[in-house]
Amino acid sequence: MNPVKPHSGRCEAQAAPSFGMHNSVLPEVACDQDRRRFLGIAGAVTLALAPGVSLIAYAHSDAPKSDAASAKRRWGLLIDTTKCKPSCTACVTACSSYNGWKNEGRPTDPQWIRKVQVSDPSTGFSRSVPVMCQHCANAPCVEVCPTGASFKRADGIVLVDRHICIGCRFCMMACPYKARSFVSENLSGQKPWAPRGKGTVEGCTLCVPRVDAGKVPACVEACARDGNGAMTFGDLSDAASAIRRALAHHPAVQLRADLMLDTGVRYEGL
């Protein structure tokens, strides 16, 4: 009896069957197939994080199934920095409350959105602005992710699939806005609609469950209610939308426009 050869755990070249044609299976293709089978199995598992919370919550929303993300629209955010006051943190508080994260001032704390003071030393010009994931059309985080966990929806929203995020943090290094955080501690008090996972990377989702349900992100709602109405959310592809009308009449800039990332977040007054 031939002994059973233990599996090495590595992807190995597989012999290609001959069907009378010059067919072949390259080693890297076979390796890729093995990875796909593994990820397919992993993706079918729902990891329970807390009662009522699972990592596949983003696959569900209050929106009808027919309202799937569509390339016909691109969600965007316009921030009028002339209305954004340094003392106002309504957007940060709303994001933290809705998505279930806290920042206690430690370097490793989550920062889905944060207030940043930008200034021009030569003129003394200064503005207080909220910075979050810029939901780039050419997202560097998506480009460098080795598993495809960082991905961009058809409507432009950039997300993280925590099922296949391996916590390598390549996306954090690639992001010029420092908009992502690594979850290094055990979690509690999670929201069913905003699952988080230890050992994974996270960042602003534009409150995608709310958007899919026909609402605006929590930060935008709070800015209008408790702040100074500095945020406008809408479809950048719709010429009749409020955000497009505002962009047509008021100059706005992209942060690090020189990188040509085509961000979904624009800033007026900088």
N, C-alpha and C positions, 0 to 999 in steps of 0.2 A: 504493500500500500504506500502510495506517495504521500509524504507529509504535507500538511497544509501550510502553504507559504504565508507568513504574516504579512499584512498590508503595511507598506512603508509609510502611508499617509501622503505620498507624493503622487503627482500626476505623471503617468508614464506613457510612452509612445505605444500606440495600439496598431497591430497589423491591419492593413486594409484588405478587405475581401476583393476578389477579382470577379468581375461580371462581364469579361470580354471587352472591357473598355479601360482606358487609362485613368481609372479612379484611384484616389489615394486619400487617406486621412492623415493630415499633418499632426504631429504630437501636440502642438499648441491648440489645435481645434479640439482634440480629444480631451485635453486638459480643461478647456473652456466648457465643454459639455458637462464634465464632472462638476465644475463649479456651479453651473446653472442648475444641475439636479439638486446639489446641496442647498442652494439659495431657494429653490422651489419648495423644498421640504421645510426649511427654516421659515419661509414666508407664510406657510400654512399654519404655523403655531402661534397662538395668541398668548403673549406673556402677560400674566396678571400682575399688576403693580400695586393695586389697592382695590378694595371693593368697588366694583363698577368701572374700573379703569383698565384699559388695555392699550397696547401700542398701535393697534389698528384703528383707533378712533377716528383718524383723519379720513378713513374710507367712508365714514357715515356722516350725515348732516341732516338738518331739517329740510333741505332743499329737495324737490322732486328729482328722481333719478334722471329724468330727461334734461335737467339743468346741469349737465356735466361741464367741466371746464372746457372752454372753447377758444380756439385761436382767433375767433372773430372779435374778441375783446382783449384788452390788456389793462389790467388793474394798475392804477398808479396813485401816487400821493403827492400833493403840492403843499409845501409848508411856507407860509408867509412869515419870514423872520422878523419883519417890522412889527408884527403883532405878538411875537413870542417873548415873554418877559422872563428874565433870569430867575425870578422868585417863583414862577409857576411850574409845577411838576404834575399837573393834572393828567397829562398823557402817560407819564411813567407810572403813576399810582394806578391808573385804570388798567394798564397792561399787566402790571403785577397782580392785581386783584383778579382779573379775568382769566389769566393763564396760570396762576398759582405759583409764582416764583417770588423770591425776596432777595434784595440786595442789601447787605448789611455793611457794605464798605470794604469788604475783603477783596483782594485782587482776583480770587477764584470765584467770586459770586456771579450769578447770572446777570446779564445786561442786555435783555432783549431790546430795550430802548433806554437811552441815557441822554441827559442834557449835557451839552458841550459848549464851552465858551470859545468862540473863534474870534481872532483879532488880526489886524494888520499893524505891525509895530511901526511901520513908516508913517502911518496916518493917524493911528489911535482908534481907527474904526473897529467896533466890536459888536458882536451879536451872540445871543444865546440860542442854540438850536438843538432840537432833538435829533439824535442819530440812531438809526436802526439798520437792519438788513435793507439794502437799497434795491433788492429784487431786480438784479441786472438781467438784461436780455442775453448778454455774453458773460454769464456768471463764472468767475474763476473758481469758486467753490465746487461747482458742478464739474468743471474741467479736470480738477485734480483728484476728485474722489475715486478711490480705487474699486469701490463696490457698487457705485451708482446710488448710494444712499442719499447724497445731495442731488436733487433733481429740480427741474423747472416745469411747472404745469403749463398746459397749452395757453392759459390766460396770463402767464408771466409771473405767477407767485412761486417763489423759490422755497422749497421745504426740505426736511430731512426725514427719510424713512428709517425709523429707529430699529426696525427689524434687521436691517442689513448694515447699519452703522457699526463699525468696529472700533470706534474711538481713536482712530489714528491721528486726528486733528490736523490733517493736511489742509482741510477747508479753512480752519482758523488761521493758519499761516498764510493762505492764499488771499484771504479777504483783506482788502486795503482799508476797510472801515472798522475793523475789530468788532464786528457785529455778532460774532458767535461765541458761545461759552461751552465749556466741557462740564458735564455733571459728574462730580467726583465724590459725592456724598449720598448717603441714603436719603430718600425723599418721603415726605408725608404731606397730607392735605392736598393731594393732586385733584385736578379737575378732570372729569370724564371726557370732556371735549378738547382738552389740551394735555395729552399724556406726555410724561417726561420719563427718562430712563437713565439710571446710573451707568456710567461708562459710555454715554453717547453725547453727541454734540447737539446744541439747540440754538435757536435764534427766532427773531420776529417771523411770524407766519401771516401777517396782516389779518390776524384773527380769522383764518380761513373758514371755520365753521359759521361765523357770523356772515361773512361775505357770501358763502354758498346759500345762506338762508335769506339773502336779499337785504342784509343790514350793512352798516359801515363798521370798520374796526373800532375796538373799544377806545383807543386813543383819540380817534377823530370825534367820537360821540362825547367823550369827556371834555375835549378841548372846546367844543361848541357849548357845552352845558356849564362847565366849571372854569374854563380858561378864557381865552380871548378870540376864539374862532379863527385860529391860525392855520387850521388844516382843512384841506379839500380832498376828498377821495372820489375816484370815479374811473371811467373807462377812457384811457388815453387814445383808443381807436375810434371813439365816437365824437365827431366834430361838434355835436350838439350838447355834449356833456358839460357839466359845470367846470370840470378841471381843464378841459380843452379850451373852453371860452376864456378862462382865466389866463391860461398860458398864451393865448393869442393876443391878449391885451397887456400883459405884464411880463417883462423879461424874467426868466428863471434860469438857474444854473444847476448842473449836476456836480456833486462832489467828485473830485478827481476826474473831471471830464477828459483829461489828457490820456486816461487809460482806455477810453473808448468802450466802456462797458455797457452803455445805453441803459442807465439806471431808470427804474420805475418811480423813484422818489426824486422830486425836484424841489429846489429852494429859491424862493423869491426874496429879493432884498439883500443878497450877498454880493 
